[in-house]
Amino acid sequence: MAKSKKAVSCPVESTLRVIEGRWKVLALHHLLEGTKRFNELHRLLVGVSPRTLAKQLRELERDGIIRRKVYPEIPPRVEYSMTPLGKSLEPVLLAMGDWGEAYAHRIPTREQ
């Protein structure tokens, strides 16, 4: 039986659906600074596996948040950049960072 996706009923839920995933927000933060290659993002995101990073970047690309450009070279060069839709998330990401800076000390840490 196919698993059906729950319909999104709230604008906040729509936003969270796009940026959910441990590494997406961090990748977007770095892409706001400019175009990055896959290996550069992988180095910046300490602890992410290449497979997980590739999956989350594909999801962001599918949602129109980032653009993936492949250059016909050997070895292939792949660059990621923000689309205009992705850039529209900048105030959201900055507000999340500001909130975290102001209130992170009040949130209990989770043991992983």
N, CA, C and O atoms as CSV, one atom per row, in Angstrom:
chain,resi,resn,atom,element,x,y,z
A,1,MET,N,N,0.840,-1.157,0.000
A,1,MET,CA,C,0.000,0.000,0.000
A,1,MET,C,C,0.898,1.237,0.000
A,1,MET,O,O,1.842,1.307,0.787
A,2,ALA,N,N,0.625,2.202,-0.857
A,2,ALA,CA,C,1.429,3.425,-0.955
A,2,ALA,C,C,1.126,4.319,0.232
A,2,ALA,O,O,-0.021,4.459,0.656
A,3,LYS,N,N,2.174,4.913,0.751
A,3,LYS,CA,C,2.037,5.828,1.878
A,3,LYS,C,C,1.660,7.202,1.323
A,3,LYS,O,O,2.385,7.757,0.497
A,4,SER,N,N,0.535,7.750,1.771
A,4,SER,CA,C,0.123,9.061,1.276
A,4,SER,C,C,0.693,10.143,2.177
A,4,SER,O,O,0.807,9.971,3.390
A,5,LYS,N,N,1.050,11.270,1.553
A,5,LYS,CA,C,1.580,12.384,2.314
A,5,LYS,C,C,0.431,13.210,2.851
A,5,LYS,O,O,-0.573,13.421,2.170
A,6,LYS,N,N,0.586,13.669,4.066
A,6,LYS,CA,C,-0.415,14.505,4.698
A,6,LYS,C,C,-0.421,15.865,4.008
A,6,LYS,O,O,0.640,16.421,3.723
A,7,ALA,N,N,-1.578,16.387,3.746
A,7,ALA,CA,C,-1.699,17.713,3.134
A,7,ALA,C,C,-1.195,18.773,4.109
A,7,ALA,O,O,-1.454,18.701,5.310
A,8,VAL,N,N,-0.479,19.749,3.581
A,8,VAL,CA,C,0.028,20.838,4.404
A,8,VAL,C,C,-1.107,21.833,4.614
A,8,VAL,O,O,-1.735,22.285,3.656
A,9,SER,N,N,-1.362,22.168,5.877
A,9,SER,CA,C,-2.508,23.023,6.173
A,9,SER,C,C,-2.117,24.365,6.775
A,9,SER,O,O,-2.994,25.168,7.094
A,10,CYS,N,N,-0.837,24.625,6.937
A,10,CYS,CA,C,-0.393,25.827,7.619
A,10,CYS,C,C,0.847,26.379,6.909
A,10,CYS,O,O,1.724,25.606,6.526
A,11,PRO,N,N,0.937,27.701,6.727
A,11,PRO,CA,C,2.110,28.271,6.063
A,11,PRO,C,C,3.437,27.947,6.773
A,11,PRO,O,O,4.458,27.742,6.116
A,12,VAL,N,N,3.417,27.902,8.094
A,12,VAL,CA,C,4.634,27.555,8.838
A,12,VAL,C,C,5.033,26.119,8.528
A,12,VAL,O,O,6.216,25.819,8.366
A,13,GLU,N,N,4.056,25.243,8.446
A,13,GLU,CA,C,4.312,23.845,8.117
A,13,GLU,C,C,4.914,23.728,6.711
A,13,GLU,O,O,5.789,22.895,6.477
A,14,SER,N,N,4.447,24.555,5.789
A,14,SER,CA,C,5.011,24.564,4.433
A,14,SER,C,C,6.489,24.932,4.470
A,14,SER,O,O,7.309,24.302,3.802
A,15,THR,N,N,6.821,25.945,5.246
A,15,THR,CA,C,8.217,26.373,5.380
A,15,THR,C,C,9.054,25.264,5.993
A,15,THR,O,O,10.137,24.951,5.497
A,16,LEU,N,N,8.558,24.673,7.062
A,16,LEU,CA,C,9.304,23.600,7.728
A,16,LEU,C,C,9.499,22.401,6.815
A,16,LEU,O,O,10.543,21.751,6.869
A,17,ARG,N,N,8.511,22.093,5.974
A,17,ARG,CA,C,8.648,20.968,5.051
A,17,ARG,C,C,9.836,21.180,4.117
A,17,ARG,O,O,10.546,20.231,3.785
A,18,VAL,N,N,10.048,22.415,3.697
A,18,VAL,CA,C,11.144,22.717,2.773
A,18,VAL,C,C,12.499,22.677,3.472
A,18,VAL,O,O,13.467,22.187,2.890
A,19,ILE,N,N,12.595,23.177,4.700
A,19,ILE,CA,C,13.910,23.290,5.354
A,19,ILE,C,C,14.167,22.205,6.393
A,19,ILE,O,O,15.203,22.227,7.058
A,20,GLU,N,N,13.234,21.244,6.547
A,20,GLU,CA,C,13.454,20.181,7.523
A,20,GLU,C,C,14.632,19.317,7.086
A,20,GLU,O,O,14.905,19.174,5.894
A,21,GLY,N,N,15.302,18.764,8.038
A,21,GLY,CA,C,16.490,17.968,7.776
A,21,GLY,C,C,17.655,18.640,8.476
A,21,GLY,O,O,17.822,19.858,8.402
A,22,ARG,N,N,18.431,17.863,9.134
A,22,ARG,CA,C,19.499,18.402,9.982
A,22,ARG,C,C,20.456,19.323,9.243
A,22,ARG,O,O,20.945,20.288,9.829
A,23,TRP,N,N,20.739,19.052,7.968
A,23,TRP,CA,C,21.803,19.766,7.259
A,23,TRP,C,C,21.308,20.831,6.301
A,23,TRP,O,O,22.108,21.640,5.830
A,24,LYS,N,N,20.022,20.862,5.995
A,24,LYS,CA,C,19.524,21.803,4.995
A,24,LYS,C,C,19.743,23.259,5.397
A,24,LYS,O,O,20.251,24.053,4.606
A,25,VAL,N,N,19.363,23.607,6.615
A,25,VAL,CA,C,19.499,24.999,7.050
A,25,VAL,C,C,20.968,25.411,7.058
A,25,VAL,O,O,21.298,26.538,6.689
A,26,LEU,N,N,21.841,24.515,7.471
A,26,LEU,CA,C,23.271,24.835,7.491
A,26,LEU,C,C,23.816,24.997,6.082
A,26,LEU,O,O,24.618,25.895,5.829
A,27,ALA,N,N,23.395,24.146,5.169
A,27,ALA,CA,C,23.823,24.273,3.772
A,27,ALA,C,C,23.315,25.589,3.192
A,27,ALA,O,O,24.055,26.293,2.504
A,28,LEU,N,N,22.067,25.920,3.465
A,28,LEU,CA,C,21.506,27.176,2.963
A,28,LEU,C,C,22.246,28.376,3.536
A,28,LEU,O,O,22.478,29.359,2.833
A,29,HIS,N,N,22.611,28.299,4.795
A,29,HIS,CA,C,23.378,29.382,5.420
A,29,HIS,C,C,24.665,29.635,4.633
A,29,HIS,O,O,25.008,30.786,4.365
A,30,HIS,N,N,25.367,28.589,4.268
A,30,HIS,CA,C,26.618,28.741,3.512
A,30,HIS,C,C,26.351,29.191,2.076
A,30,HIS,O,O,27.137,29.953,1.514
A,31,LEU,N,N,25.270,28.737,1.487
A,31,LEU,CA,C,24.953,29.133,0.118
A,31,LEU,C,C,24.488,30.589,0.028
A,31,LEU,O,O,24.570,31.196,-1.040
A,32,LEU,N,N,24.002,31.153,1.133
A,32,LEU,CA,C,23.666,32.574,1.140
A,32,LEU,C,C,24.915,33.426,0.915
A,32,LEU,O,O,24.827,34.553,0.426
A,33,GLU,N,N,26.075,32.881,1.275
A,33,GLU,CA,C,27.344,33.593,1.083
A,33,GLU,C,C,27.794,33.547,-0.373
A,33,GLU,O,O,28.635,34.347,-0.783
A,34,GLY,N,N,27.250,32.626,-1.157
A,34,GLY,CA,C,27.613,32.512,-2.562
A,34,GLY,C,C,27.662,31.068,-3.017
A,34,GLY,O,O,27.440,30.144,-2.234
A,35,THR,N,N,27.956,30.890,-4.290
A,35,THR,CA,C,28.007,29.575,-4.924
A,35,THR,C,C,29.077,28.712,-4.272
A,35,THR,O,O,30.169,29.183,-3.955
A,36,LYS,N,N,28.743,27.440,-4.077
A,36,LYS,CA,C,29.685,26.486,-3.470
A,36,LYS,C,C,29.675,25.192,-4.280
A,36,LYS,O,O,28.657,24.792,-4.844
A,37,ARG,N,N,30.829,24.559,-4.317
A,37,ARG,CA,C,30.925,23.231,-4.903
A,37,ARG,C,C,30.561,22.200,-3.845
A,37,ARG,O,O,30.584,22.486,-2.648
A,38,PHE,N,N,30.221,20.987,-4.304
A,38,PHE,CA,C,29.787,19.930,-3.378
A,38,PHE,C,C,30.837,19.681,-2.299
A,38,PHE,O,O,30.513,19.670,-1.112
A,39,ASN,N,N,32.089,19.482,-2.702
A,39,ASN,CA,C,33.130,19.169,-1.712
A,39,ASN,C,C,33.355,20.313,-0.730
A,39,ASN,O,O,33.683,20.082,0.434
A,40,GLU,N,N,33.178,21.542,-1.197
A,40,GLU,CA,C,33.316,22.693,-0.304
A,40,GLU,C,C,32.221,22.663,0.754
A,40,GLU,O,O,32.491,22.878,1.936
A,41,LEU,N,N,30.981,22.397,0.334
A,41,LEU,CA,C,29.888,22.271,1.305
A,41,LEU,C,C,30.144,21.115,2.264
A,41,LEU,O,O,29.907,21.232,3.466
A,42,HIS,N,N,30.622,20.010,1.732
A,42,HIS,CA,C,30.891,18.845,2.570
A,42,HIS,C,C,31.932,19.170,3.640
A,42,HIS,O,O,31.798,18.743,4.787
A,43,ARG,N,N,32.962,19.918,3.269
A,43,ARG,CA,C,33.992,20.312,4.247
A,43,ARG,C,C,33.419,21.272,5.293
A,43,ARG,O,O,33.774,21.189,6.469
A,44,LEU,N,N,32.539,22.178,4.873
A,44,LEU,CA,C,31.957,23.152,5.796
A,44,LEU,C,C,30.990,22.514,6.785
A,44,LEU,O,O,30.856,22.984,7.915
A,45,LEU,N,N,30.322,21.456,6.369
A,45,LEU,CA,C,29.317,20.802,7.205
A,45,LEU,C,C,29.933,19.579,7.874
A,45,LEU,O,O,29.685,18.443,7.469
A,46,VAL,N,N,30.716,19.820,8.871
A,46,VAL,CA,C,31.444,18.752,9.562
A,46,VAL,C,C,30.463,17.754,10.161
A,46,VAL,O,O,29.580,18.121,10.935
A,47,GLY,N,N,30.631,16.493,9.794
A,47,GLY,CA,C,29.807,15.431,10.357
A,47,GLY,C,C,28.761,14.872,9.410
A,47,GLY,O,O,28.184,13.821,9.691
A,48,VAL,N,N,28.497,15.544,8.292
A,48,VAL,CA,C,27.503,15.033,7.355
A,48,VAL,C,C,28.172,14.035,6.408
A,48,VAL,O,O,29.308,14.240,5.980
A,49,SER,N,N,27.469,12.970,6.091
A,49,SER,CA,C,28.000,12.015,5.117
A,49,SER,C,C,27.733,12.555,3.718
A,49,SER,O,O,26.770,13.296,3.519
A,50,PRO,N,N,28.566,12.197,2.747
A,50,PRO,CA,C,28.309,12.637,1.368
A,50,PRO,C,C,26.922,12.219,0.880
A,50,PRO,O,O,26.252,12.980,0.181
A,51,ARG,N,N,26.499,11.029,1.243
A,51,ARG,CA,C,25.190,10.533,0.805
A,51,ARG,C,C,24.048,11.389,1.357
A,51,ARG,O,O,23.127,11.751,0.626
A,52,THR,N,N,24.115,11.707,2.644
A,52,THR,CA,C,23.076,12.531,3.267
A,52,THR,C,C,23.073,13.935,2.684
A,52,THR,O,O,22.012,14.494,2.405
A,53,LEU,N,N,24.256,14.507,2.499
A,53,LEU,CA,C,24.340,15.847,1.920
A,53,LEU,C,C,23.748,15.855,0.514
A,53,LEU,O,O,22.969,16.745,0.173
A,54,ALA,N,N,24.111,14.875,-0.296
A,54,ALA,CA,C,23.589,14.803,-1.667
A,54,ALA,C,C,22.063,14.687,-1.653
A,54,ALA,O,O,21.385,15.335,-2.451
A,55,LYS,N,N,21.527,13.876,-0.761
A,55,LYS,CA,C,20.073,13.692,-0.666
A,55,LYS,C,C,19.386,15.002,-0.301
A,55,LYS,O,O,18.388,15.376,-0.915
A,56,GLN,N,N,19.922,15.696,0.697
A,56,GLN,CA,C,19.277,16.930,1.136
A,56,GLN,C,C,19.429,18.035,0.086
A,56,GLN,O,O,18.520,18.849,-0.079
A,57,LEU,N,N,20.550,18.078,-0.619
A,57,LEU,CA,C,20.714,19.047,-1.699
A,57,LEU,C,C,19.739,18.748,-2.841
A,57,LEU,O,O,19.181,19.671,-3.436
A,58,ARG,N,N,19.532,17.466,-3.151
A,58,ARG,CA,C,18.558,17.089,-4.185
A,58,ARG,C,C,17.151,17.546,-3.804
A,58,ARG,O,O,16.395,18.024,-4.650
A,59,GLU,N,N,16.807,17.395,-2.526
A,59,GLU,CA,C,15.486,17.823,-2.065
A,59,GLU,C,C,15.330,19.337,-2.192
A,59,GLU,O,O,14.278,19.820,-2.610
A,60,LEU,N,N,16.368,20.084,-1.833
A,60,LEU,CA,C,16.315,21.540,-1.973
A,60,LEU,C,C,16.214,21.950,-3.441
A,60,LEU,O,O,15.520,22.909,-3.778
A,61,GLU,N,N,16.906,21.223,-4.302
A,61,GLU,CA,C,16.827,21.491,-5.733
A,61,GLU,C,C,15.419,21.174,-6.249
A,61,GLU,O,O,14.848,21.950,-7.015
A,62,ARG,N,N,14.871,20.049,-5.835
A,62,ARG,CA,C,13.510,19.649,-6.231
A,62,ARG,C,C,12.490,20.709,-5.831
A,62,ARG,O,O,11.535,20.964,-6.565
A,63,ASP,N,N,12.691,21.325,-4.670
A,63,ASP,CA,C,11.761,22.333,-4.168
A,63,ASP,C,C,12.024,23.720,-4.753
A,63,ASP,O,O,11.313,24.671,-4.427
A,64,GLY,N,N,13.038,23.845,-5.615
A,64,GLY,CA,C,13.311,25.123,-6.262
A,64,GLY,C,C,14.074,26.114,-5.411
A,64,GLY,O,O,14.104,27.304,-5.725
A,65,ILE,N,N,14.698,25.640,-4.325
A,65,ILE,CA,C,15.403,26.513,-3.391
A,65,ILE,C,C,16.842,26.750,-3.844
A,65,ILE,O,O,17.377,27.847,-3.684
A,66,ILE,N,N,17.461,25.719,-4.406
A,66,ILE,CA,C,18.824,25.863,-4.910
A,66,ILE,C,C,18.888,25.400,-6.360
A,66,ILE,O,O,18.005,24.698,-6.853
A,67,ARG,N,N,19.947,25.811,-7.018
A,67,ARG,CA,C,20.213,25.422,-8.410
A,67,ARG,C,C,21.489,24.588,-8.408
A,67,ARG,O,O,22.460,24.922,-7.728
A,68,ARG,N,N,21.477,23.529,-9.155
A,68,ARG,CA,C,22.641,22.654,-9.322
A,68,ARG,C,C,23.125,22.804,-10.752
A,68,ARG,O,O,22.369,22.577,-11.696
A,69,LYS,N,N,24.391,23.189,-10.915
A,69,LYS,CA,C,24.952,23.357,-12.254
A,69,LYS,C,C,26.119,22.396,-12.419
A,69,LYS,O,O,27.077,22.419,-11.646
A,70,VAL,N,N,26.022,21.549,-13.444
A,70,VAL,CA,C,27.069,20.571,-13.737
A,70,VAL,C,C,27.842,21.064,-14.948
A,70,VAL,O,O,27.254,21.370,-15.986
A,71,TYR,N,N,29.161,21.139,-14.815
A,71,TYR,CA,C,30.019,21.547,-15.917
A,71,TYR,C,C,30.543,20.300,-16.621
A,71,TYR,O,O,30.970,19.352,-15.962
A,72,PRO,N,N,30.516,20.291,-17.947
A,72,PRO,CA,C,30.967,19.104,-18.701
A,72,PRO,C,C,32.487,19.019,-18.742
A,72,PRO,O,O,33.117,19.265,-19.771
A,73,GLU,N,N,33.056,18.667,-17.600
A,73,GLU,CA,C,34.513,18.546,-17.463
A,73,GLU,C,C,34.824,17.165,-16.916
A,73,GLU,O,O,33.942,16.456,-16.432
A,74,ILE,N,N,36.078,16.801,-17.002
A,74,ILE,CA,C,36.538,15.554,-16.399
A,74,ILE,C,C,37.590,15.930,-15.357
A,74,ILE,O,O,38.620,16.489,-15.735
A,75,PRO,N,N,37.390,15.658,-14.076
A,75,PRO,CA,C,36.153,15.147,-13.469
A,75,PRO,C,C,35.062,16.220,-13.497
A,75,PRO,O,O,35.361,17.410,-13.602
A,76,PRO,N,N,33.798,15.799,-13.404
A,76,PRO,CA,C,32.701,16.770,-13.456
A,76,PRO,C,C,32.781,17.760,-12.289
A,76,PRO,O,O,33.105,17.392,-11.160
A,77,ARG,N,N,32.486,18.993,-12.585
A,77,ARG,CA,C,32.431,20.035,-11.548
A,77,ARG,C,C,30.958,20.368,-11.343
A,77,ARG,O,O,30.236,20.643,-12.301
A,78,VAL,N,N,30.523,20.341,-10.097
A,78,VAL,CA,C,29.131,20.632,-9.759
A,78,VAL,C,C,29.120,21.793,-8.774
A,78,VAL,O,O,29.822,21.780,-7.763
A,79,GLU,N,N,28.305,22.801,-9.092
A,79,GLU,CA,C,28.175,23.952,-8.208
A,79,GLU,C,C,26.723,24.131,-7.797
A,79,GLU,O,O,25.801,23.851,-8.563
A,80,TYR,N,N,26.544,24.602,-6.572
A,80,TYR,CA,C,25.222,24.862,-6.022
A,80,TYR,C,C,25.104,26.341,-5.699
A,80,TYR,O,O,26.042,26.954,-5.188
A,81,SER,N,N,23.948,26.906,-5.999
A,81,SER,CA,C,23.688,28.303,-5.679
A,81,SER,C,C,22.217,28.467,-5.330
A,81,SER,O,O,21.397,27.595,-5.618
A,82,MET,N,N,21.896,29.581,-4.715
A,82,MET,CA,C,20.518,29.869,-4.326
A,82,MET,C,C,19.744,30.375,-5.538
A,82,MET,O,O,20.273,31.131,-6.353
A,83,THR,N,N,18.509,29.959,-5.647
A,83,THR,CA,C,17.595,30.517,-6.647
A,83,THR,C,C,16.956,31.772,-6.029
A,83,THR,O,O,17.122,32.017,-4.834
A,84,PRO,N,N,16.241,32.554,-6.813
A,84,PRO,CA,C,15.514,33.683,-6.209
A,84,PRO,C,C,14.543,33.222,-5.105
A,84,PRO,O,O,14.395,33.894,-4.085
A,85,LEU,N,N,13.889,32.079,-5.319
A,85,LEU,CA,C,13.011,31.543,-4.279
A,85,LEU,C,C,13.813,31.213,-3.027
A,85,LEU,O,O,13.373,31.505,-1.915
A,86,GLY,N,N,14.979,30.610,-3.197
A,86,GLY,CA,C,15.836,30.293,-2.061
A,86,GLY,C,C,16.307,31.542,-1.335
A,86,GLY,O,O,16.347,31.576,-0.105
A,87,LYS,N,N,16.665,32.572,-2.103
A,87,LYS,CA,C,17.114,33.824,-1.488
A,87,LYS,C,C,16.008,34.479,-0.677
A,87,LYS,O,O,16.278,35.223,0.266
A,88,SER,N,N,14.759,34.201,-1.048
A,88,SER,CA,C,13.649,34.766,-0.280
A,88,SER,C,C,13.571,34.175,1.131
A,88,SER,O,O,12.886,34.725,1.994
A,89,LEU,N,N,14.267,33.063,1.370
A,89,LEU,CA,C,14.329,32.465,2.715
A,89,LEU,C,C,15.343,33.164,3.626
A,89,LEU,O,O,15.381,32.899,4.827
A,90,GLU,N,N,16.162,34.054,3.062
A,90,GLU,CA,C,17.211,34.691,3.863
A,90,GLU,C,C,16.687,35.343,5.140
A,90,GLU,O,O,17.255,35.097,6.205
A,91,PRO,N,N,15.627,36.166,5.091
A,91,PRO,CA,C,15.163,36.754,6.352
A,91,PRO,C,C,14.676,35.714,7.356
A,91,PRO,O,O,14.812,35.905,8.564
A,92,VAL,N,N,14.116,34.627,6.867
A,92,VAL,CA,C,13.668,33.543,7.757
A,92,VAL,C,C,14.871,32.914,8.451
A,92,VAL,O,O,14.863,32.720,9.666
A,93,LEU,N,N,15.910,32.596,7.669
A,93,LEU,CA,C,17.110,31.968,8.229
A,93,LEU,C,C,17.822,32.911,9.192
A,93,LEU,O,O,18.291,32.483,10.246
A,94,LEU,N,N,17.907,34.189,8.838
A,94,LEU,CA,C,18.550,35.165,9.726
A,94,LEU,C,C,17.758,35.322,11.024
A,94,LEU,O,O,18.346,35.430,12.100
A,95,ALA,N,N,16.431,35.336,10.926
A,95,ALA,CA,C,15.592,35.439,12.126
A,95,ALA,C,C,15.772,34.206,13.017
A,95,ALA,O,O,15.803,34.325,14.241
A,96,MET,N,N,15.888,33.028,12.406
A,96,MET,CA,C,16.126,31.809,13.186
A,96,MET,C,C,17.468,31.905,13.915
A,96,MET,O,O,17.581,31.518,15.078
A,97,GLY,N,N,18.487,32.426,13.215
A,97,GLY,CA,C,19.798,32.595,13.838
A,97,GLY,C,C,19.748,33.584,14.990
A,97,GLY,O,O,20.334,33.345,16.046
A,98,ASP,N,N,19.048,34.695,14.789
A,98,ASP,CA,C,18.919,35.705,15.850
A,98,ASP,C,C,18.209,35.124,17.063
A,98,ASP,O,O,18.624,35.345,18.201
A,99,TRP,N,N,17.123,34.368,16.811
A,99,TRP,CA,C,16.386,33.767,17.914
A,99,TRP,C,C,17.271,32.779,18.672
A,99,TRP,O,O,17.293,32.764,19.902
A,100,GLY,N,N,18.001,31.953,17.914
A,100,GLY,CA,C,18.891,30.984,18.548
A,100,GLY,C,C,19.961,31.645,19.395
A,100,GLY,O,O,20.289,31.167,20.481
A,101,GLU,N,N,20.508,32.753,18.892
A,101,GLU,CA,C,21.525,33.482,19.646
A,101,GLU,C,C,20.945,34.035,20.945
A,101,GLU,O,O,21.594,33.999,21.990
A,102,ALA,N,N,19.728,34.543,20.869
A,102,ALA,CA,C,19.114,35.169,22.035
A,102,ALA,C,C,18.592,34.167,23.056
A,102,ALA,O,O,18.623,34.439,24.256
A,103,TYR,N,N,18.115,33.014,22.600
A,103,TYR,CA,C,17.408,32.118,23.502
A,103,TYR,C,C,17.975,30.712,23.621
A,103,TYR,O,O,17.428,29.914,24.383
A,104,ALA,N,N,19.022,30.372,22.921
A,104,ALA,CA,C,19.559,29.003,22.967
A,104,ALA,C,C,19.923,28.587,24.388
A,104,ALA,O,O,19.783,27.418,24.750
A,105,HIS,N,N,20.381,29.525,25.180
A,105,HIS,CA,C,20.770,29.195,26.564
A,105,HIS,C,C,19.577,28.737,27.417
A,105,HIS,O,O,19.766,28.143,28.478
A,106,ARG,N,N,18.367,29.010,26.959
A,106,ARG,CA,C,17.181,28.625,27.714
A,106,ARG,C,C,16.589,27.287,27.289
A,106,ARG,O,O,15.646,26.791,27.906
A,107,ILE,N,N,17.147,26.712,26.236
A,107,ILE,CA,C,16.634,25.458,25.699
A,107,ILE,C,C,17.509,24.322,26.236
A,107,ILE,O,O,18.729,24.351,26.074
A,108,PRO,N,N,16.892,23.326,26.875
A,108,PRO,CA,C,17.695,22.188,27.352
A,108,PRO,C,C,18.357,21.459,26.184
A,108,PRO,O,O,17.751,21.296,25.125
A,109,THR,N,N,19.590,21.025,26.380
A,109,THR,CA,C,20.280,20.267,25.322
A,109,THR,C,C,19.760,18.852,25.307
A,109,THR,O,O,19.403,18.293,26.344
A,110,ARG,N,N,19.721,18.272,24.111
A,110,ARG,CA,C,19.267,16.884,23.951
A,110,ARG,C,C,20.490,16.000,23.827
A,110,ARG,O,O,21.453,16.331,23.135
A,111,GLU,N,N,20.434,14.883,24.503
A,111,GLU,CA,C,21.493,13.868,24.339
A,111,GLU,C,C,21.191,13.099,23.074
A,111,GLU,O,O,20.054,12.679,22.856
A,112,GLN,N,N,22.205,12.907,22.231
A,112,GLN,CA,C,21.975,12.236,20.950
A,112,GLN,C,C,22.468,10.839,20.962
A,112,GLN,O,O,22.352,10.134,19.960
